């Protein structure tokens, strides 16, 4: 028995604004175990899913333990799809060395990997301390927070980097510090002096430059700091990164500003919005519409909303991204215990599985691969959990649910993609081959979650010198179920032509019906060699390169 189709939303709320309503939650799904027949349940004791491919993509943060070529080669073979460079730490020179090693590893293995630059963003931090080391803050002690960031603090005085602190908080407000390990309650505010008197609610040690969160406050901070601008322009654009993860995105217009900073490079860099506070949740619809993807950043988000509602925010954010066809990443502490242990906890394994069942496109590893003792094992186990979870997703039920949430009439390309996925379900196709220039058609196919794997064949435009098919292929690594490749020039010629003349493809300097037909057939032959299809399997072909929107069903032979 499949998961029951979710009923359409009946909210009479505004078109824009908060999608994640944390005050209400209508349960729309039965437990996932109801999707398991007695046959599937018996398989739980077996060897698991035999297919070695994993549709869900894995993002790995690179760091001290994962920046040499041999280790990166192991991680690529284990299932790393995108490498994250965390610019909260490290210099441009340090990250350049890591990137050079990654590209060397990709060349050695022949495995494609995307590059993601994660900005530090506009953070609020505590200042330096007079003694240099941590100070003990006693429970119920009164402490002064000052916005004079040059002050060196102690157990009674702490500097804060946010100039508007005294203006934005009020008596009774809570302030969280050092990843939530310290809670302050505001007693009084002196706007003129720039100070806030607080009471410490628990005893804890405070070190220098610790992060600070103001739950429920719309902070007055820039979208992009000067450091972010330098990182983007002098490292990201220079190195042709594929993705930028923008920290603390609060509204849709933030994305317009980030693109203006990137300038002409914005066309080839996808921007992923990290939604990490209540203001971002309140403007979530607008953020999704303006973004190329969204990251559910559960670390800071967990400081901004009640802990017991994080699961709800995650589910609704994933659901909204799925409906909009925007890739979504679930991040933070997914296999955290593997920083020091060779196996994750049962709760962590369940967390990863539930993220896949919820509909995430990507899962992300942070400290596990950046500084942990078992980076390769973390990637391997993550891939194993994702692959097993995917086996219990009712993709056709997901498809029908998504169709019910789409506006009518559909755009031509959306109609083509959804029809192709429906046809693939109906004929039991093992593969969908999509010829891609921008990658948009492939992303729409992935939106509708086919059972079949999607082979996105990225084709160079011979008349567009700025087009980069390899860049398009790397950006498609963010979407669930897509296997991107770049079509060799030889694929433009038929097999008979190539057999007679090995460089026949070079003579096809344009894309017509003949060339697209040849590329499609060569792609199917390539998929057959990879074991993605075998003789007798149905294959759905989709493309819109020459101008006409075409879908066809062929049999592999």
C-alpha positions, -999 to 999 in steps of 0.1 A, spaced: 0 0 0 15 34 -10 16 66 10 -17 84 7 -17 114 -16 -14 146 4 -44 168 2 -38 203 -14 -33 232 10 -64 250 19 -48 279 36 -64 313 28 -32 331 37 -13 355 14 5 342 -17 38 355 -3 52 355 32 57 327 56 53 292 44 66 276 75 37 283 100 52 270 132 19 275 151 0 249 132 7 216 115 -18 194 97 -5 159 96 -6 151 59 11 117 57 8 84 75 38 67 89 63 56 63 60 20 75 26 19 59 45 20 26 61 -13 34 45 -45 23 52 -78 40 77 -85 12 96 -53 18 96 -59 55 112 -93 50 139 -76 29 149 -55 60 169 -85 72 187 -90 38 216 -74 21 197 -42 12 193 -26 -22 215 -41 -49 218 -10 -70 251 7 -61 240 42 -74 225 67 -50 200 93 -62 204 116 -32 235 138 -36 262 141 -9 279 174 0 312 171 19 329 199 38 367 198 31 392 205 59 424 194 75 417 157 72 403 158 37 426 180 16 452 156 2 447 140 -32 446 103 -21 419 110 6 399 131 -19 400 103 -44 386 79 -18 358 103 -9 349 107 -46 347 70 -50 327 67 -18 300 91 -32 310 127 -27 292 148 -53 299 184 -42 328 197 -21 320 225 4 346 252 12 337 268 45 349 304 44 342 309 81 377 294 85 409 294 64 426 318 41 423 321 3 457 304 0 446 275 22 414 269 2 433 273 -31 456 244 -21 426 223 -12 408 231 -45 439 223 -65 441 189 -48 403 183 -54 406 190 -91 437 167 -93 417 140 -76 388 145 -101 412 142 -130 427 110 -116 394 93 -109 373 107 -138 346 116 -113 329 150 -116 325 171 -84 309 204 -79 325 232 -58 305 251 -32 317 283 -15 299 288 18 301 324 29 308 334 65 279 358 64 268 386 88 274 370 122 271 384 157 300 375 179 314 382 214 346 401 217 381 394 231 388 387 268 413 405 290 430 372 301 429 357 266 414 325 279 378 315 288 360 330 318 334 313 340 300 329 340 280 320 371 243 312 371 221 342 382 251 366 379 244 400 362 266 408 332 269 439 310 270 435 272 286 464 255 286 473 218 321 488 221 339 460 204 373 473 213 366 465 250 384 434 264 358 416 286 357 395 317 332 377 338 311 409 343 316 427 310 313 411 274 318 430 241 293 422 213 299 430 176 263 441 169 260 479 171 221 479 174 219 454 202 206 478 229 180 491 204 167 457 191 163 437 223 139 445 252 136 435 289 126 398 290 142 389 257 166 359 255 201 360 241 218 327 232 256 325 231 282 299 221 259 276 201 232 279 228 254 267 257 248 300 275 215 318 279 211 354 289 178 371 299 177 409 292 171 430 323 175 465 309 188 484 279 207 517 276 205 527 239 226 559 244 254 540 261 251 510 238 249 485 267 225 458 278 222 444 313 216 407 313 212 378 338 231 346 331 207 316 333 233 289 336 269 285 347 293 280 317 326 290 304 327 317 277 356 319 253 366 346 228 347 354 197 317 331 203 286 333 182 255 350 195 218 346 185 189 369 191 158 347 188 128 366 172 149 397 163 151 410 127 187 420 129 200 450 111 230 434 94 243 436 57 234 408 33 271 405 22 299 416 45 332 430 31 349 397 38 321 379 19 326 402 -11 363 396 -11 358 358 -9 333 358 -37 351 380 -61 388 372 -54 384 335 -48 350 322 -60 347 340 -93 384 336 -100 381 298 -95 348 294 -113 330 279 -84 296 262 -92 276 272 -61 276 299 -34 258 292 -2 247 326 11 245 326 49 216 342 68 194 350 38 164 369 52 144 380 22 141 374 -16 157 408 -24 190 395 -7 195 372 -37 192 401 -62 220 419 -43 242 389 -42 239 384 -79 247 421 -84 279 415 -64 288 385 -86 282 405 -118 285 386 -151 297 355 -132 262 351 -117 250 334 -148 273 304 -141 270 303 -103 239 290 -86 230 307 -53 219 285 -24 200 304 3 208 293 39 176 300 59 188 303 95 165 327 113 128 336 118 129 364 94 140 340 67 112 316 76 86 344 74 98 353 39 104 317 28 82 318 -3 100 348 -17 134 333 -9 125 300 -27 113 319 -58 145 340 -60 170 312 -51 186 284 -72 184 262 -42 179 262 -4 198 249 25 180 239 57 208 251 81 196 235 113 225 249 134 216 286 137 179 278 129 178 257 161 187 288 181 160 309 165 130 286 169 119 262 196 138 230 195 107 209 193 97 227 161 129 222 140 115 189 125 84 208 114 104 236 98 125 211 80 96 191 66 77 222 54 108 238 38 116 206 19 79 203 8 79 239 -5 111 235 -24 99 202 -39 67 219 -51 88 248 -66 113 224 -82 142 240 -63 170 217 -50 171 215 -12 199 205 12 195 193 47 226 201 68 241 201 103 250 172 126 237 145 103 264 120 113 281 142 140 292 113 162 314 100 133 339 128 140 352 104 165 335 71 160 335 47 130 297 42 131 269 68 135 243 66 163 209 50 154 193 84 158 217 99 132 211 71 107 173 77 112 177 114 107 194 109 74 168 84 62 139 107 72 155 136 53 155 114 22 119 103 28 109 139 33 122 147 -2 156 163 2 179 165 -29 212 166 -9 225 157 25 256 175 39 285 164 60 303 191 80 328 183 107 325 146 99 346 151 67 364 183 75 380 174 108 367 139 118 386 107 122 366 88 96 359 111 66 357 83 40 336 60 62 312 89 68 306 93 31 302 56 26 277 52 54 258 83 43 255 68 7 244 35 21 216 51 42 204 72 13 203 43 -11 184 21 13 159 49 21 153 57 -16 141 21 -21 110 28 1 99 60 -16 67 57 -36 78 79 -65 46 77 -84 26 89 -53 51 117 -50 47 125 -87 9 127 -84 11 149 -53 34 173 -71 12 175 -101 -18 184 -79 2 214 -66 11 229 -100 -7 258 -116 -27 252 -148 -19 260 -176 17 248 -172 47 263 -190 57 243 -221 89 230 -206 73 220 -173 46 202 -192 72 183 -213 91 173 -182 61 162 -162 47 142 -192 81 125 -197 82 114 -160 45 102 -162 54 82 -194 85 67 -177 63 55 -148 37 41 -172 61 21 -194 84 12 -166 114 30 -182 148 24 -165 163 56 -178 154 91 -190 179 107 -213 178 144 -215 199 166 -238 207 197 -220 222 232 -227 212 252 -196 201 221 -176 167 235 -169 148 206 -185 169 181 -165 160 199 -133 123 198 -141 125 161 -147 142 157 -113 115 178 -97 89 151 -106 109 124 -90 109 95 -116 118 60 -106 142 60 -135 176 76 -133 180 108 -153 211 109 -176 216 146 -184 237 149 -215 252 184 -215 259 195 -251 282 223 -261 267 250 -282 291 254 -312 279 290 -318 280 302 -281 316 307 -271 306 316 -235 287 283 -230 304 258 -208 288 223 -208 311 211 -180 299 239 -157 263 230 -165 270 194 -156 285 203 -123 256 225 -113 232 196 -121 249 176 -93 227 195 -68 195 178 -80 184 144 -69 184 116 -94 204 133 -121 236 118 -135 252 145 -156 277 139 -184 292 160 -211 287 148 -247 320 142 -265 322 159 -299 322 124 -315 286 118 -303 273 142 -329 281 117 -356 264 83 -361 281 51 -352 285 43 -389 301 77 -396 325 73 -366 335 38 -377 344 51 -411 360 83 -398 370 86 -361 369 124 -362 335 126 -380 319 144 -351 341 174 -357 324 179 -390 290 184 -373 295 221 -363 258 227 -357 229 210 -339 201 198 -361 176 169 -358 203 146 -372 229 156 -345 204 154 -316 193 120 -328 229 108 -329 237 122 -295 207 106 -280 216 71 -294 252 75 -284 241 84 -249 219 53 -246 248 32 -258 270 48 -231 244 41 -204 243 5 -215 280 2 -210 277 17 -175 250 -8 -167 223 18 -163 201 0 -189 203 -34 -206 188 -48 -238 150 -47 -239 147 -18 -213 126 12 -222 142 46 -223 125 79 -224 143 106 -244 137 144 -239 152 174 -254 146 210 -264 178 220 -281 168 226 -317 137 246 -307 110 219 -307 100 202 -274 104 165 -281 97 134 -260 101 98 -273 102 63 -260 127 38 -274 138 3 -266 174 -3 -257 189 -28 -282 
